[in-house]
Amino acid sequence: MPLNIFQNIINWFKTPVEQAAGGPDPRLAAAVTFLSRWLLPLLAIVIVVRIAVSLLRWKREPEVWGHIALPGGIMLPINHWENLIGRAKGADILINYPSVSRNHAVLVREDDGSWTITDLRSKTGMKINGKDVSGSHKLGYSDKLSLGGVDMRLIPASAEERKEGAFYRTKPGARIRPFSTFLLITLFQLVTAAALVVNVESDALIRIPISFLVLCAVMWVYYLVVRSLRRTGFEVESIAFFLSTIGFAVIASSSPAALYKQLAAFGIGLAVFIVLGWLLRDLGRSVKLRWFMAAGALGLLALTLLFGREVYGAKNWIFIGPLSIQPSEIAKIAFVYAGAATLDRLMMKRNLWMFLLLSAGCIGMLALMNDFGTAAIFFVTFVVIAFLRSGDFSAILLSGAGAGLFGFLVFKFKPYVLNRFRAWRKVWDYAATLGYQQTRTLTYAASGGLLGVGLGNGWLKHVAAADTDLVFGFLCEEWGLLVALCAVVAIIVLAVFCVKSAGQGRSSFFVISACAAMCMLTVQTMLNVFGSVDILPLTGVTFPFVSNGGSSMISSWGLLAFVKAADTRQNASFAIKLEKRLKGKGAGGA
């Protein structure tokens, strides 16, 4: 019986072809295309607006997890799970005493509600209950803490403060039902599949309905399973499902034979998203894995450097039989993970220097592969992580000087790289050579107007890299400017949400990893979009979730896990344990 139902669905999609003896009915194709050109932009706008409102409309004051009581009755609130204590302006708990070091100690809250304090090799030291201590030690509410001779105590949050924190955690997203958003995405997927079926070659008709039905089914299975676990926040994943739908349509139009491969990559990416979310639930485990992740990032790039094959001028692909893998995409996940895993070593210079060596190794190997687009993404991410970890603008200036020197050496020893810049902002002067791709992209993108020429009806797909590096132009042509901008706005919404979440972040690891991951996704999107329309040089990077490429799809889902983990709303982040379970462990509803 199930097989018969499935066959009937396939036959329903094949009907236009059978009626037309090798091609869809022109009248049916015209009607479906006309309706989809208006309906898809409308659905895209509604979906993105719903998600944006649900993510960005919430406002709240930082949660209070406790207080530091100073002499004279001064009470300083503790607003994070990891807090830098010192007299530096950027300290989470500012103690303006001359005897206190600028970066004196880090106070860390564990999942079970206990606290650990770590001395950051301060000049004046640390005492607990009158005893000199160094390194990390547990700190109870009855303990007397002394930093630089300044006595203080750790005071728990009041019942009223805990109640207020719980109220604001449960408030965001309550007005926007995720079920309705998923229904809209499903309708978006069905209309997209129908528009493609009537406009593509007959040999792709089976692949398209199967791919979109599986995509839809996986999306709903994920929703039902996660919802059964009493999780309520689905906005981050909704953006990924929305963009992935557009990506599947791009592949169905340009290279339908790759649909099943992309579907497999989608499934693997979602699995990586879930597994990584589970790993992020335990901060101690995250610290232990940082060396493995660092070795993984370096190892993947080293393997590519040794065994990679050059494609379009960059030696960044490894071929295993019929499969092709871009290890640098997977290395992005490991790089962010290792770079953010600071915890109690948040402000230690030794830890920062280790990350500097990791970054230099990754960027250097990418340069040797001639993958300068990905190298630029890694460098910008390095700057973001370095600043968030040190809070020092001098680190940024030093990094900028290093980048300038690196760029000079690249142009000195690899002068052919300048060819990529020769046509920049002058592509029409090189329309037949260096500017061939971008001039065609600009022409066909303009022809799409606001609503596009219809899915499967574009001509840019005949240009090399149209479904990867030039995919923004592809969207403008077939989908129209409105949908193309919706895809960009979806990434921007994630970035803004990430910044807002950082201000309420419980752990520096969640904050740094989310900002770093979102930095990668944003810079990648910017390079793809601006490179397509000649605002920036064409660098050969993909649009997250949208561009054709299995490695890029897996990487995008992996980076999204860090953004999801930084969500501080109650029952929204899979990295934060449910309140009921924490109460059972004595966490007091953390």
Secondary structure as GFF3:
##gff-version 3
##sequence-region A 1 590
A	DSSP	alpha_helix	2	19	.	.	.	ID=ss1
A	DSSP	alpha_helix	26	56	.	.	.	ID=ss2
A	DSSP	beta_strand	66	69	.	.	.	ID=ss3
A	DSSP	beta_strand	75	78	.	.	.	ID=ss4
A	DSSP	beta_strand	82	86	.	.	.	ID=ss5
A	DSSP	beta_strand	93	94	.	.	.	ID=ss6
A	DSSP	beta_strand	105	109	.	.	.	ID=ss7
A	DSSP	beta_strand	115	119	.	.	.	ID=ss8
A	DSSP	beta_strand	126	128	.	.	.	ID=ss9
A	DSSP	beta_strand	131	133	.	.	.	ID=ss10
A	DSSP	beta_strand	136	139	.	.	.	ID=ss11
A	DSSP	beta_strand	144	147	.	.	.	ID=ss12
A	DSSP	beta_strand	150	156	.	.	.	ID=ss13
A	DSSP	alpha_helix	159	170	.	.	.	ID=ss14
A	DSSP	alpha_helix	178	197	.	.	.	ID=ss15
A	DSSP	three_ten_helix	202	204	.	.	.	ID=ss16
A	DSSP	alpha_helix	207	228	.	.	.	ID=ss17
A	DSSP	alpha_helix	235	254	.	.	.	ID=ss18
A	DSSP	three_ten_helix	256	258	.	.	.	ID=ss19
A	DSSP	alpha_helix	259	279	.	.	.	ID=ss20
A	DSSP	alpha_helix	283	288	.	.	.	ID=ss21
A	DSSP	alpha_helix	290	307	.	.	.	ID=ss22
A	DSSP	beta_strand	309	311	.	.	.	ID=ss23
A	DSSP	beta_strand	314	320	.	.	.	ID=ss24
A	DSSP	beta_strand	323	325	.	.	.	ID=ss25
A	DSSP	alpha_helix	327	340	.	.	.	ID=ss26
A	DSSP	three_ten_helix	343	345	.	.	.	ID=ss27
A	DSSP	alpha_helix	349	368	.	.	.	ID=ss28
A	DSSP	alpha_helix	372	390	.	.	.	ID=ss29
A	DSSP	alpha_helix	393	413	.	.	.	ID=ss30
A	DSSP	three_ten_helix	415	418	.	.	.	ID=ss31
A	DSSP	alpha_helix	419	422	.	.	.	ID=ss32
A	DSSP	three_ten_helix	427	430	.	.	.	ID=ss33
A	DSSP	alpha_helix	436	448	.	.	.	ID=ss34
A	DSSP	three_ten_helix	460	462	.	.	.	ID=ss35
A	DSSP	alpha_helix	471	478	.	.	.	ID=ss36
A	DSSP	alpha_helix	481	503	.	.	.	ID=ss37
A	DSSP	alpha_helix	508	532	.	.	.	ID=ss38
A	DSSP	alpha_helix	550	565	.	.	.	ID=ss39
A	DSSP	alpha_helix	579	584	.	.	.	ID=ss40
###
